[in-house]
Amino acid sequence: MLKAFIVEDEPLARDELKYLLKRSRQVEVVGEAEGIEGAMNNIPGLKPDLVFLDIELADGNGLQLAKQLAELEPAPTLIFATAYDEFALQAFESYAFDYLLKPFDEKRIRKTLEKLVKVRKAGELETSTKPPLRTAVGQTGKLAVEIDDRIVLIDRDSILFIGLIDGKTFIKTEETEYKMGDPLIVFERKLDQRLFLRVHRGFIVNITHIAEIQPWFNSTYNLIMSDGSNIPVSRTYVKELKQLIGF
């Protein structure tokens, strides 16, 4: 059973979250606090597996607390539980595993816990050391991107590739395409290198969606993605592609 600590300055919201976590039968709430001071006085000693924290706290900001918790040994898994959806991107940059919105939805909480259990069992979540940013983002299963002044959370596994055409970056998923202003290098730094590979100066691909690898001229290749898209592989990245795929 997972040990959880709740940081929430609203007693009713705190009680509701405790109730829903208890109903899940997967979590034991070992402590609670209204703000940063109470959290930092108790969490290091209790060593909870995960911490649920709000954005607005009695004595500060939950994002500030997240940075302090990320420095702990071992660092707990962080799940934001808040009414403020505009802080999602900052939360994930603070090593958040997930971002829950109030009013709490029991099914959504259960889904988060189930995902966390699967990740821990698979050995993908290292709680003994502070994770690097790209690993933390990968662990959430989401990629937070800013599109037209709003934050969109894209399922990482659904991403086929990220490309650059006519100076515009776009993300191609199984269902849609997102256009944004951030350069390709921003996403390369955020994504898990075990799944996403730069194969060209203008393309990053999800290797799990490569359907076919076709030889091309001058020792280069073309990738046929699961949706039929053709992605070029430049000579610079051929060696890394061969090592990762194993051909």
C-alpha positions as CSV (number, residue, x, y, z in Angstrom):
1,M,0.0,0.0,0.0
2,L,1.3,3.5,-0.9
3,K,1.9,6.0,1.9
4,A,0.6,9.5,1.1
5,F,0.9,12.9,2.6
6,I,-1.6,15.7,1.8
7,V,-0.7,19.4,1.8
8,E,-3.9,21.4,1.5
9,D,-5.0,24.5,3.4
10,E,-8.7,23.9,3.0
11,P,-10.0,21.5,5.6
12,L,-13.0,20.3,3.5
13,A,-10.9,19.7,0.4
14,R,-8.4,17.8,2.6
15,D,-11.0,15.6,4.1
16,E,-12.6,14.9,0.7
17,L,-9.2,13.8,-0.7
18,K,-8.5,11.6,2.3
19,Y,-11.9,10.0,1.9
20,L,-11.4,9.2,-1.8
21,L,-7.9,7.9,-1.2
22,K,-9.1,5.6,1.6
23,R,-11.8,4.3,-0.8
24,S,-9.2,3.4,-3.3
25,R,-7.7,0.8,-0.9
26,Q,-4.3,1.6,-2.4
27,V,-3.3,4.5,-0.2
28,E,-2.7,5.1,3.4
29,V,-2.6,8.8,4.4
30,V,0.2,9.1,6.9
31,G,0.1,12.8,7.5
32,E,-1.2,16.2,6.4
33,A,-0.3,19.9,6.6
34,E,-1.8,23.3,5.7
35,G,1.4,24.7,4.2
36,I,5.1,24.5,3.4
37,E,6.4,24.7,7.0
38,G,4.2,21.9,8.2
39,A,5.0,19.8,5.2
40,M,8.7,20.2,5.5
41,N,8.6,19.5,9.2
42,N,6.9,16.1,8.7
43,I,7.5,14.7,5.2
44,P,11.3,14.1,5.6
45,G,10.7,11.9,8.7
46,L,7.5,10.1,7.4
47,K,9.1,9.4,4.0
48,P,5.7,9.1,2.1
49,D,5.7,7.5,-1.3
50,L,3.6,10.3,-2.7
51,V,2.6,13.8,-1.8
52,F,-0.7,15.5,-2.9
53,L,-0.3,19.3,-2.8
54,D,-2.3,22.3,-3.7
55,I,-1.0,25.4,-5.6
56,E,-2.2,28.0,-3.1
57,L,-1.2,27.1,0.4
58,A,-1.5,28.9,3.8
59,D,2.1,30.1,3.8
60,G,3.2,30.0,0.2
61,N,3.0,28.4,-3.2
62,G,2.8,24.6,-3.9
63,L,5.3,25.0,-6.7
64,Q,7.9,26.3,-4.2
65,L,7.2,23.3,-2.0
66,A,7.6,20.9,-5.0
67,K,11.1,22.2,-5.6
68,Q,12.0,21.5,-1.9
69,L,10.5,18.1,-2.0
70,A,12.4,17.2,-5.1
71,E,15.6,17.7,-3.2
72,L,14.7,15.1,-0.5
73,E,16.4,11.6,-0.3
74,P,14.2,9.7,-1.2
75,A,12.1,12.2,-3.1
76,P,8.3,11.5,-3.0
77,T,6.2,11.3,-6.1
78,L,4.4,14.6,-6.5
79,I,0.7,15.0,-7.5
80,F,-0.8,18.4,-7.6
81,A,-4.4,18.6,-6.5
82,T,-5.7,22.1,-7.2
83,A,-8.4,24.3,-8.7
84,Y,-6.0,26.2,-10.9
85,D,-5.5,24.6,-14.3
86,E,-3.2,27.3,-15.6
87,F,-0.2,26.0,-13.5
88,A,-0.1,22.6,-15.2
89,L,3.0,23.3,-17.3
90,Q,4.9,24.7,-14.3
91,A,3.8,21.7,-12.2
92,F,5.2,19.2,-14.6
93,E,8.5,21.1,-14.8
94,S,8.6,20.7,-11.0
95,Y,8.7,16.9,-11.4
96,A,5.0,16.4,-10.9
97,F,3.6,12.9,-11.7
98,D,0.1,14.2,-12.4
99,Y,-2.2,17.2,-12.0
100,L,-5.7,16.7,-10.6
101,L,-8.3,19.4,-10.7
102,K,-11.0,20.3,-8.1
103,P,-13.7,19.2,-7.5
104,F,-12.0,15.8,-7.2
105,D,-13.2,13.1,-9.4
106,E,-13.0,9.6,-7.9
107,K,-12.4,7.8,-11.2
108,R,-9.7,10.3,-12.1
109,I,-7.9,9.7,-8.8
110,R,-8.1,5.9,-9.2
111,K,-6.7,6.2,-12.7
112,T,-3.7,8.2,-11.4
113,L,-3.1,5.7,-8.7
114,E,-3.3,2.8,-11.1
115,K,-0.8,4.5,-13.4
116,L,1.5,5.1,-10.5
117,V,1.4,1.5,-9.4
118,K,2.2,0.3,-12.9
119,V,5.1,2.7,-13.3
120,R,6.6,1.7,-9.9
121,K,6.2,-2.0,-10.7
122,A,7.9,-1.5,-14.0
123,G,10.8,0.1,-12.2
124,E,10.5,3.3,-14.2
125,L,10.0,5.6,-11.2
126,E,13.2,6.2,-9.3
127,T,12.3,7.7,-5.9
128,S,15.7,7.4,-4.3
129,T,17.2,10.2,-6.2
130,K,16.1,13.5,-7.8
131,P,15.0,12.6,-11.4
132,P,16.3,14.7,-14.3
133,L,13.6,16.8,-16.0
134,R,13.3,14.6,-19.1
135,T,12.7,11.5,-17.0
136,A,10.1,13.3,-14.8
137,V,8.1,14.5,-17.7
138,G,8.2,11.0,-19.2
139,Q,6.9,9.5,-16.0
140,T,3.7,11.5,-16.1
141,G,2.7,9.9,-19.4
142,K,1.9,13.4,-20.6
143,L,3.7,16.1,-22.5
144,A,2.5,19.6,-21.5
145,V,2.7,22.1,-24.4
146,E,1.5,25.7,-24.8
147,I,-0.8,26.3,-27.8
148,D,-2.5,29.6,-28.4
149,D,-2.2,30.7,-24.7
150,R,-3.5,27.5,-23.3
151,I,-1.8,24.4,-21.9
152,V,-2.6,21.1,-23.7
153,L,-1.6,17.8,-22.1
154,I,-0.8,15.3,-24.8
155,D,-0.5,11.5,-24.2
156,R,3.2,10.8,-24.8
157,D,2.4,7.3,-26.2
158,S,0.1,8.7,-28.8
159,I,2.8,10.9,-30.3
160,L,4.0,9.6,-33.7
161,F,6.6,12.2,-34.4
162,I,7.4,15.9,-33.9
163,G,8.5,17.8,-37.0
164,L,9.6,21.2,-38.3
165,I,8.2,22.5,-41.6
166,D,8.6,26.0,-42.9
167,G,9.9,27.1,-39.5
168,K,6.9,25.8,-37.6
169,T,7.0,23.0,-35.1
170,F,4.2,20.5,-35.0
171,I,3.3,17.3,-33.1
172,K,1.6,14.5,-35.0
173,T,-0.5,12.1,-32.8
174,E,-2.7,9.2,-33.7
175,E,-5.7,11.5,-33.8
176,T,-4.7,15.0,-34.6
177,E,-1.9,17.5,-35.2
178,Y,-0.8,20.4,-32.9
179,K,1.1,23.4,-34.1
180,M,3.2,25.5,-31.7
181,G,5.9,28.1,-31.5
182,D,8.5,26.3,-29.4
183,P,11.6,25.0,-31.3
184,L,12.3,21.3,-31.8
185,I,15.1,21.3,-29.3
186,V,12.7,22.1,-26.4
187,F,10.8,18.9,-27.0
188,E,14.0,16.8,-27.5
189,R,15.1,17.8,-24.0
190,K,11.7,17.0,-22.4
191,L,11.1,13.6,-24.0
192,D,12.4,10.2,-22.9
193,Q,15.4,9.3,-25.0
194,R,14.5,5.6,-24.7
195,L,11.3,6.2,-26.8
196,F,12.0,9.4,-28.8
197,L,14.9,9.8,-31.2
198,R,16.1,12.7,-33.3
199,V,16.5,11.2,-36.8
200,H,16.8,14.4,-38.8
201,R,17.4,18.1,-38.0
202,G,13.7,18.5,-38.6
203,F,12.2,15.4,-37.0
204,I,12.0,13.5,-33.7
205,V,10.2,10.1,-33.9
206,N,8.5,7.8,-31.4
207,I,10.3,4.5,-32.1
208,T,7.3,2.5,-31.0
209,H,5.4,3.9,-34.0
210,I,8.0,3.0,-36.6
211,A,6.3,0.5,-39.0
212,E,9.1,0.1,-41.5
213,I,12.6,1.2,-42.3
214,Q,13.5,1.6,-45.9
215,P,17.0,2.1,-47.3
216,W,17.5,5.3,-49.2
217,F,20.4,6.8,-51.1
218,N,23.8,7.6,-49.7
219,S,23.4,5.2,-46.7
220,T,20.3,7.0,-45.4
221,Y,16.9,5.7,-44.6
222,N,13.2,6.5,-44.7
223,L,11.0,5.7,-41.8
224,I,7.4,4.6,-42.5
225,M,5.4,5.5,-39.5
226,S,2.2,3.7,-38.3
227,D,0.0,6.3,-39.9
228,G,1.8,6.0,-43.3
229,S,3.9,9.1,-42.9
230,N,7.4,9.1,-44.4
231,I,10.2,10.5,-42.2
232,P,13.7,11.0,-43.5
233,V,16.8,9.8,-41.5
234,S,19.9,11.9,-42.2
235,R,23.3,10.3,-42.2
236,T,24.2,12.1,-39.0
237,Y,21.6,10.0,-37.0
238,V,21.8,6.6,-38.8
239,K,24.3,5.1,-36.4
240,E,22.2,6.0,-33.3
241,L,19.0,4.7,-35.0
242,K,20.7,1.4,-35.8
243,Q,22.0,1.0,-32.2
244,L,18.6,1.8,-30.7
245,I,16.5,-0.3,-33.0
246,G,19.1,-3.1,-33.4
247,F,19.5,-3.6,-37.2
